[in-house]
Amino acid sequence: MTNRIAVVGREALLMVGAMAGGLCVLAAHLLKLFWRVLPVFLLLYGFVQFLARNPAIRDWLFLHFGQGGTAAILIGGTLLCLRRLMK
């Protein structure tokens, strides 16, 4: 009986170790992906902030992209949201 309990306990510990190891590998891959994507997100955020805070560029974008279309709606909506958030 004691031997069976030891075997079950050993299998449970093995499964917990395998799950923990799998989670560590997944976390390492996600961290590597985040490390590669983070500079792109920071550059994009800085560029959008520059566009939203510069009145001349913001007005030009609203003037030229205010005609319609998917890209115009996305750019105009983003700038409008940022403009409202900064008030």
C-alpha positions as CSV (number, residue, x, y, z in Angstrom):
1,M,0.0,0.0,0.0
2,T,2.8,2.4,0.9
3,N,4.5,1.7,-2.4
4,R,1.3,2.6,-4.4
5,I,1.0,5.9,-2.5
6,A,4.7,6.6,-3.3
7,V,4.2,5.9,-7.0
8,V,1.0,8.1,-7.1
9,G,2.9,10.9,-5.3
10,R,5.8,10.6,-7.6
11,E,3.6,10.7,-10.7
12,A,1.8,13.8,-9.3
13,L,5.1,15.5,-8.6
14,L,6.3,14.6,-12.1
15,M,3.1,16.1,-13.6
16,V,3.4,19.3,-11.5
17,G,7.0,19.6,-12.6
18,A,6.2,19.1,-16.3
19,M,3.4,21.8,-16.1
20,A,5.7,24.2,-14.3
21,G,8.4,23.6,-16.8
22,G,6.0,24.1,-19.7
23,L,4.8,27.4,-18.1
24,C,8.4,28.6,-17.7
25,V,9.2,27.8,-21.4
26,L,6.0,29.6,-22.5
27,A,6.9,32.6,-20.3
28,A,10.4,32.7,-21.7
29,H,9.0,32.7,-25.3
30,L,6.5,35.4,-24.5
31,L,9.2,37.5,-22.8
32,K,11.4,37.1,-25.9
33,L,8.5,38.2,-28.2
34,F,7.6,41.1,-25.9
35,W,11.3,42.2,-26.0
36,R,11.2,42.3,-29.8
37,V,7.8,44.0,-30.1
38,L,8.2,46.6,-27.3
39,P,10.5,49.0,-29.3
40,V,8.0,49.0,-32.2
41,F,5.1,49.8,-29.8
42,L,7.1,52.6,-28.1
43,L,8.0,54.2,-31.5
44,L,4.4,54.0,-32.7
45,Y,3.2,55.5,-29.4
46,G,5.7,58.3,-29.6
47,F,4.8,59.0,-33.2
48,V,1.1,59.1,-32.5
49,Q,1.7,61.4,-29.5
50,F,3.8,63.7,-31.7
51,L,1.0,63.9,-34.2
52,A,-1.7,64.5,-31.6
53,R,0.2,67.2,-29.7
54,N,1.4,69.2,-32.8
55,P,-1.6,71.4,-33.8
56,A,-0.4,72.1,-37.3
57,I,0.1,68.4,-38.2
58,R,-3.1,67.5,-36.4
59,D,-5.1,70.0,-38.3
60,W,-3.5,69.0,-41.6
61,L,-4.4,65.3,-40.9
62,F,-8.0,66.2,-40.0
63,L,-8.2,68.3,-43.2
64,H,-6.8,65.6,-45.6
65,F,-8.1,62.5,-43.9
66,G,-11.5,63.9,-43.1
67,Q,-12.9,62.8,-46.5
68,G,-13.9,59.2,-45.6
69,G,-12.4,55.7,-46.1
70,T,-11.2,53.1,-43.7
71,A,-7.7,54.5,-43.1
72,A,-9.2,58.0,-42.7
73,I,-11.7,56.8,-40.1
74,L,-9.0,54.9,-38.2
75,I,-6.5,57.9,-38.2
76,G,-9.2,60.5,-37.5
77,G,-10.8,58.4,-34.7
78,T,-7.4,57.9,-33.1
79,L,-6.6,61.5,-33.2
80,L,-10.0,62.6,-32.0
81,C,-9.8,60.2,-29.0
82,L,-6.3,61.5,-28.2
83,R,-7.5,65.1,-28.5
84,R,-10.4,64.4,-26.1
85,L,-8.1,62.6,-23.7
86,M,-5.7,65.5,-23.5
87,K,-8.3,68.1,-22.7
